[in-house]
Amino acid sequence: MRQAMRNIGPEAARSYQRRVESGFFAKYLSGENILDIGYRGADRTSVPIVENAIGIDLDFPGYDGVHLPFADNSQDTVFSSHCYEHIGDYGVALRDWYRVLRIGGYMVVFVPHKYLYERKSTVPSFFNSDHKRFYTAASLLREFEESLPANGFRIRHLADNDFGFDYLTPIGEHARGCYEIELVIEKIERPDNSDLFELPAAKKAYIDHVHSLVIEAVAGVVHNTKSDQEIKTAANHPYLPTYEIIRSKITEEEDIKEYRLKETIRRFLPFVAFNEALYLALYPDLANAIKMGAVKSARDHFVAHGYFEGRVFQQDPIHLDLPSDLQVY
């Protein structure tokens, strides 16, 4: 049964009936407490997306454009259509939208698609000079992951909506049809160990620093521009990047035979920090092989095979104690 169209604004209206019929609204916007952020846009007569939603715009009492005047964990859904791209400090806004959501609540965000709507590489937009950023599905999701608590939400829907889009529309002419990205996340109760899944900024900078040192040293020895001692110095860290990190970075920049790369790396594996107890605990088959005399030692196996197979040989970087004299530039 077709629902009567409400004056919800042109962007939300483009796919309104289809979302009703598909069950999208019933699934994500059926709670009692719903906020519609930026619901009016240029049309002062627009109403919120569903009848019981509270429409939030810049003139809403207590709202400053990013912070919402609502209690923590009070909302079933925070909805926003073609508003998020206008917000300068998106991280602060996203965290506040997340704050007011209850556990199990949904954040539903629609934004114009860079390749469908903008059809331009960078701001400013041809069609709306207030657009602060252009989006693909990947870049939109990246902002959510950067801004919200790690392991604090799940993606329930992510799609490019090009329903009825006219791909023959010339660049510079306003797009026809639908031209947006749809993202829905669900707020979850963060497990107690969630802070172990993301590196603090200082440790991430240290890891990136070691990556650069080791990759530069390995490439230098391959090309005879650095000595083995320089490799040993680079290896003298409590962390070593995996073989795949080194291989992918070096081989993407130049043509180096893999056997030669492995030969070079093996020259300094005896000097890297190696947690023998952890290695043997993770790979009990190796401990049995050592007892049987098939393998000389855990370190020998690591140097010959384990490192290149991607076996774990160090504690997770999250647990590293950073060097006291560390300077990362």
ChimeraX attribute file (.defattr): number of C-alpha atoms within 10 A of each C-alpha:
attribute: neighborCount
match mode: 1-to-1
recipient: residues
	/A:1	6
	/A:2	8
	/A:3	9
	/A:4	7
	/A:5	9
	/A:6	14
	/A:7	15
	/A:8	19
	/A:9	20
	/A:10	14
	/A:11	17
	/A:12	19
	/A:13	15
	/A:14	16
	/A:15	15
	/A:16	18
	/A:17	16
	/A:18	14
	/A:19	15
	/A:20	15
	/A:21	13
	/A:22	10
	/A:23	11
	/A:24	14
	/A:25	17
	/A:26	12
	/A:27	12
	/A:28	21
	/A:29	24
	/A:30	15
	/A:31	16
	/A:32	10
	/A:33	17
	/A:34	27
	/A:35	27
	/A:36	23
	/A:37	27
	/A:38	20
	/A:39	25
	/A:40	22
	/A:41	17
	/A:42	10
	/A:43	12
	/A:44	9
	/A:45	10
	/A:46	16
	/A:47	18
	/A:48	24
	/A:49	26
	/A:50	16
	/A:51	10
	/A:52	14
	/A:53	21
	/A:54	18
	/A:55	21
	/A:56	20
	/A:57	17
	/A:58	14
	/A:59	9
	/A:60	13
	/A:61	10
	/A:62	11
	/A:63	14
	/A:64	12
	/A:65	17
	/A:66	19
	/A:67	16
	/A:68	20
	/A:69	13
	/A:70	16
	/A:71	11
	/A:72	14
	/A:73	16
	/A:74	15
	/A:75	24
	/A:76	24
	/A:77	30
	/A:78	24
	/A:79	26
	/A:80	22
	/A:81	24
	/A:82	19
	/A:83	20
	/A:84	21
	/A:85	18
	/A:86	16
	/A:87	17
	/A:88	15
	/A:89	12
	/A:90	17
	/A:91	16
	/A:92	15
	/A:93	18
	/A:94	19
	/A:95	16
	/A:96	18
	/A:97	25
	/A:98	27
	/A:99	20
	/A:100	22
	/A:101	26
	/A:102	20
	/A:103	19
	/A:104	17
	/A:105	25
	/A:106	29
	/A:107	27
	/A:108	21
	/A:109	22
	/A:110	25
	/A:111	25
	/A:112	26
	/A:113	22
	/A:114	20
	/A:115	14
	/A:116	26
	/A:117	26
	/A:118	25
	/A:119	18
	/A:120	15
	/A:121	10
	/A:122	12
	/A:123	14
	/A:124	15
	/A:125	19
	/A:126	15
	/A:127	13
	/A:128	11
	/A:129	10
	/A:130	13
	/A:131	20
	/A:132	17
	/A:133	18
	/A:134	22
	/A:135	20
	/A:136	17
	/A:137	17
	/A:138	9
	/A:139	12
	/A:140	21
	/A:141	16
	/A:142	11
	/A:143	13
	/A:144	18
	/A:145	14
	/A:146	10
	/A:147	16
	/A:148	19
	/A:149	16
	/A:150	15
	/A:151	17
	/A:152	17
	/A:153	22
	/A:154	13
	/A:155	13
	/A:156	13
	/A:157	12
	/A:158	18
	/A:159	12
	/A:160	18
	/A:161	18
	/A:162	17
	/A:163	14
	/A:164	12
	/A:165	15
	/A:166	14
	/A:167	12
	/A:168	8
	/A:169	12
	/A:170	10
	/A:171	14
	/A:172	13
	/A:173	12
	/A:174	14
	/A:175	19
	/A:176	16
	/A:177	17
	/A:178	21
	/A:179	24
	/A:180	26
	/A:181	23
	/A:182	18
	/A:183	20
	/A:184	20
	/A:185	23
	/A:186	22
	/A:187	25
	/A:188	16
	/A:189	11
	/A:190	14
	/A:191	9
	/A:192	7
	/A:193	8
	/A:194	12
	/A:195	14
	/A:196	13
	/A:197	11
	/A:198	14
	/A:199	15
	/A:200	11
	/A:201	9
	/A:202	10
	/A:203	17
	/A:204	14
	/A:205	15
	/A:206	19
	/A:207	19
	/A:208	12
	/A:209	14
	/A:210	21
	/A:211	20
	/A:212	15
	/A:213	16
	/A:214	23
	/A:215	18
	/A:216	18
	/A:217	24
	/A:218	27
	/A:219	22
	/A:220	16
	/A:221	18
	/A:222	17
	/A:223	10
	/A:224	10
	/A:225	10
	/A:226	15
	/A:227	13
	/A:228	16
	/A:229	12
	/A:230	18
	/A:231	25
	/A:232	18
	/A:233	15
	/A:234	22
	/A:235	22
	/A:236	16
	/A:237	15
	/A:238	16
	/A:239	21
	/A:240	22
	/A:241	15
	/A:242	16
	/A:243	17
	/A:244	13
	/A:245	12
	/A:246	20
	/A:247	17
	/A:248	10
	/A:249	15
	/A:250	17
	/A:251	14
	/A:252	9
	/A:253	8
	/A:254	9
	/A:255	8
	/A:256	15
	/A:257	9
	/A:258	11
	/A:259	8
	/A:260	11
	/A:261	19
	/A:262	17
	/A:263	12
	/A:264	17
	/A:265	22
	/A:266	17
	/A:267	14
	/A:268	20
	/A:269	20
	/A:270	15
	/A:271	15
	/A:272	19
	/A:273	16
	/A:274	20
	/A:275	14
	/A:276	15
	/A:277	11
	/A:278	13
	/A:279	21
	/A:280	17
	/A:281	11
	/A:282	14
	/A:283	13
	/A:284	11
	/A:285	10
	/A:286	18
	/A:287	17
	/A:288	13
	/A:289	14
	/A:290	16
	/A:291	11
	/A:292	10
	/A:293	10
	/A:294	10
	/A:295	15
	/A:296	12
	/A:297	16
	/A:298	21
	/A:299	19
	/A:300	13
	/A:301	14
	/A:302	22
	/A:303	18
	/A:304	14
	/A:305	13
	/A:306	16
	/A:307	20
	/A:308	16
	/A:309	12
	/A:310	12
	/A:311	15
	/A:312	17
	/A:313	24
	/A:314	18
	/A:315	15
	/A:316	12
	/A:317	18
	/A:318	14
	/A:319	10
	/A:320	12
	/A:321	9
	/A:322	15
	/A:323	10
	/A:324	6
	/A:325	6
	/A:326	8
	/A:327	9
	/A:328	11
	/A:329	6
